[in-house]
Structure formats: C-alpha cells, structure tokens
Amino acid sequence: MENTIVKAENYNGYFGDNHVVKDVNISINKNEVIAVMGPSGCGKTTFLRGINRMHELIPGATSKGKILLDGENVYDMNAIYVRYKIGMVFQRPNPFPNLSIYENVVAGYMLNGLKVSKADKDVIVERSLTSAALWKEVKDSLHKKGTFLSGGQQQRLCIARAIAMQPELILFDEPTSALDPISTSSVEALFHELKANYTLIIVTHNMQQAARVSDRTAFFYMGELVEFDDTKQMFTNPADQRTQNYITGRFS
Amino acid sequence: MEPRIGIRNFKSVLFKSVIIFFAFVITIPLIIVLLYIIKQGITQVNWHFLTHVPAPVGEAGGGIINALVGSFIMVGVAAIIAIPVGMMAGIYLSENPRTKLAYYSGLCVDILQGVPSIVVGIVAYFWVVKPLGTFSALSGSMALAIMMLPIVIRSTEQTLNLLPDSLKEAALSLGVPYHRVIIKVIVPCGFAGILSGITLSIARVIGETAPLLFTALGNSYLSVSLTKPMESLPHLIFTYATSPYDDWHNLAWGASFILLMFVLILNIVTKLLTRKWKIQL
C-alpha cells in the first residue's frame, strides 16, 4: 500500500532478557494521527523508540523484527539517518539550554553542521514556530534562551525543532505528561493542525487524550498490540475484552 | 515528655552555636596568612621587582621576572597537556560509568590524586630528565600536568553527570552523530563546571614546589627555553626564604605575595566565570 508510511513486521523489543514488546505488526498511513495507549510498562514507549532506533541507545536494549519506513527497514539503514528523518518530541520539554529560541529551532541543522544561509534559517524558524503555534508569543524574543519559556512553550519549541527538519513522521512520547492542563490543550490543538503535513504517532497514558486527538488508536497490553482500530470504534465498541477492561477503568 | 522540652531546645541551640562557631573559626587561618603575607610582601612589590631578575647577594634591588615568566610558561604547558587529556578522560568516565575500564580508570584517578607531589616529581625525573640528560622546564610541566589531571578529569566527569540524559536524547533524536552531540551539546552545557575545574587545577599546581625540585630545577636568570632549567615562583620562594640573607628574604616575601594574589584572583575569576556561563537547565 503506497499510503503506508510506517509498517512494523514482527517487531520485538528487549531490555536485556526482559521481553517488553512482543511481535508487533502494525501499519500506519500518511497524515494519520495515531495514539498509542496502554498501562505503564506495556511497551508503548519502547515500541515508539524502536521506530527511530532510540531504543537501542539504552545499554542492554535490543530489538528484533522489521520496521519499514516508506518500505525500507530502518534496521538496515544508518541509525543516525533514521533519527534525522524522523522527528521526536519527548516527555519532558528538552530545549538545548545553551541555545537561544532561534538556535533551538534550527538546532537540527546547526548541530549536524549543515550549512544554511541566514535568510533560509529565518524562513525555517518563522515557518516552524508558526506551525508549532509559538511564533506570535516568541517573535520578539527569538534570541533569548529557550529555557526562559514556560513548560508548554518549551514543549512547542521542541515540536518546532522537530518540524524544522521537515520529517514525514513525528513521534511523541507522552508529550503532555509534564504539562499543566492549559499547556496540554494548546499542544493537543496543535496535533490537529500538524496532521495536514505530517504523520503523528503519540504515546499517551491518558485515554481521554487518545480519544480527543487521534484518528486511530493502538492499545498495548503486556507488550502485545491488543487492538488497533478507529479511535471512535475502539472507545465505543472495543473488539477485545482487555481493551474494554482498560477503557472502562478496570485496570490502569 | 514535657519537662524535657526545655533541655531539648537548649541542646539544639547549643549545637547550632557550636557549628556556627567553627564555621567562623576556619576563616581565621586564611585571614591571618593573608594579612601577614600582605604586610610582609606588599612593600617589596614595585615595577622594578616585577621586571628584573634577582640581584646577587649584597646588591640592592632585584626582582622575580624569571620566576614569573617561568611559572606562567610551565603551568601553561602543563595546562596544554592536561586539559585535553583530562577532559577526554572525564567525558569517557561520565558517558560510560559502568564499564570495567571506567572502574579501573576512575580508581587510578583517585589514587593519582593522593600521590604525594614529590613522588610525581621523581617520576618526571626518571621519565624526562634522565632520558634527555638535562633538567628542563618541560619535565617540570610534565610533573605539573600529572598533578592537574585528576582535578580536570573529576570536575569534567562530575559536571557532565549533572546534565540530564534528556539533553543527549534531544540531540540524538535529531540525527546528530555521537561525537557532535558531545562536542556541540554536552560539553558546552557543562562548560562552566569544566572551566572551574580547569582554573582550580591551575591554582592548585601554580604553588607546587616539590615536583619542580628535580625537574625544572630553578634558574637565577630569565629563560624561556623548555629544554633548559627554569625558575618558578614557589621554587624561588623556597630558595630565597631558606637563604641567610635579609635581602633575599624580602624577595621571597614579595614573591609569596604575588603568588598568593594570583591564586586568589584565579579563584575569584573562576567564581565569576562560573556564574556568567552557568546554564539554566
């Protein structure tokens, strides 16, 4: 299917002997917002980090199986190139504290030593910050340090940093879990807008959030992908008993 | 219970008073040393003192230019050797704390820190002075570099340990190769701490005499050659303070004053720089 951007084939993730993601098969389409939900320790974050090969950076962490990005197995590609192609936003906002807001947005270019003209950088910064719904708030303080922003603004700055690299796919690892409700809603509102140009995979432990923002939802439990379906369908009429139990709050 | 509350309060107050008292007491030695050396040394210092070599016995005047230049050159060369090596090792220790190499390497750093400076001097003597067949500034720098290493390594390691992993992940997730992550993100973010370790190590070795006794040896004349004996401030103080002549004693006091001022300024500058470059995480 040419509309598929990410496809996992029998993907397994391990921490040493600990088998945390078990035989996951999933196919994600372009311009979809996918929520990945499940209780703590269900392997959802490990799966996400397997996609851009961040998982293997943890000592002892390994993985098996394939993850195809545009039909090509990321485990046959250079890991650095995979991470360059796929954007990622983390649980806690992590702007570079030594760089200004402006520099943070173009950090992907700067840190990789790519030569970009000042004019091009200006364009990238404005476009990325606008897409991240942050431009209006920071346009007069672009050369201040990114760490002076509030938590929600910092997280949107991190999103802008990911967008600046023009990835097709952006991974979000519980992007709002460290934010207050107002910042959370501003980041969630952003997902809807980003959908037009990017594919988003959002790991969340918050069911309501999954229901609010996603087109399709994947439910992970004990390392298995239990169910993957339209979000509406899953929240109204889940196929699997375990999904039913989870969304009705019988375990968390 | 109740009747004991008075006693318990009293004990608390007593304890607090005791720790405040000792916190105050420990400042006294430094103040005494400072005042005494300033009193003895400041009258010796003038332009002539800073720009001339020591005068022979019986001749008036004379200065410490040979020792000033010597100390700067030897510590400078030592820093050039120790800083890159120490930073690299510190980065490794911070990045790979659980490896065998890190364990043994860290152990060596700790032991090296405890090695008496005179022993470091002997080692430099056998490594550099003997093979080259001459006392030299270079061998002195080698000895000082070995003294600096543990401080630079540990301060680099400890500074980088304080940086959150999320910082590294942010850079790695942008496809930045590991070496650039370290050079462009990790080291700049820890720069203030690393810098303070470096200045601290310089302040520590600039007053070292023992490692220079049988390496740089000392020189009554101004020399800038790394392959020849060279004077240094602490060695000059040692030589002239143990001489029987009053003129030379005065020279030693003046040199002590300069050395002390240098260490003091270095410490203050370190504090200021650290504050200026401190990165808000």
Chai-1 contact restraints between the chains, C-beta under 6 A:
chainA,res_idxA,chainB,res_idxB,connection_type,confidence,min_distance_angstrom,max_distance_angstrom,comment,restraint_id
A,I80,B,G175,contact,1.0,0.0,6.0,A-B,restraint_1
A,I80,B,P177,contact,1.0,0.0,6.0,A-B,restraint_2
A,R83,B,S173,contact,1.0,0.0,6.0,A-B,restraint_3
A,R83,B,G175,contact,1.0,0.0,6.0,A-B,restraint_4
A,Y84,B,G175,contact,1.0,0.0,6.0,A-B,restraint_5
A,M88,B,S173,contact,1.0,0.0,6.0,A-B,restraint_6
A,F90,B,S166,contact,1.0,0.0,6.0,A-B,restraint_7
A,R92,B,S166,contact,1.0,0.0,6.0,A-B,restraint_8
A,N94,B,S166,contact,1.0,0.0,6.0,A-B,restraint_9
A,N94,B,A170,contact,1.0,0.0,6.0,A-B,restraint_10
A,P97,B,C189,contact,1.0,0.0,6.0,A-B,restraint_11
A,P97,B,I279,contact,1.0,0.0,6.0,A-B,restraint_12
A,P97,B,Q280,contact,1.0,0.0,6.0,A-B,restraint_13
A,P97,B,L281,contact,1.0,0.0,6.0,A-B,restraint_14
A,N98,B,P188,contact,1.0,0.0,6.0,A-B,restraint_15
A,N98,B,C189,contact,1.0,0.0,6.0,A-B,restraint_16
A,N98,B,I279,contact,1.0,0.0,6.0,A-B,restraint_17
A,G108,B,L174,contact,1.0,0.0,6.0,A-B,restraint_18
A,L111,B,A171,contact,1.0,0.0,6.0,A-B,restraint_19
A,L111,B,V176,contact,1.0,0.0,6.0,A-B,restraint_20
A,L111,B,R180,contact,1.0,0.0,6.0,A-B,restraint_21
A,L111,B,K184,contact,1.0,0.0,6.0,A-B,restraint_22
A,N112,B,V176,contact,1.0,0.0,6.0,A-B,restraint_23
A,T147,B,Q280,contact,1.0,0.0,6.0,A-B,restraint_24
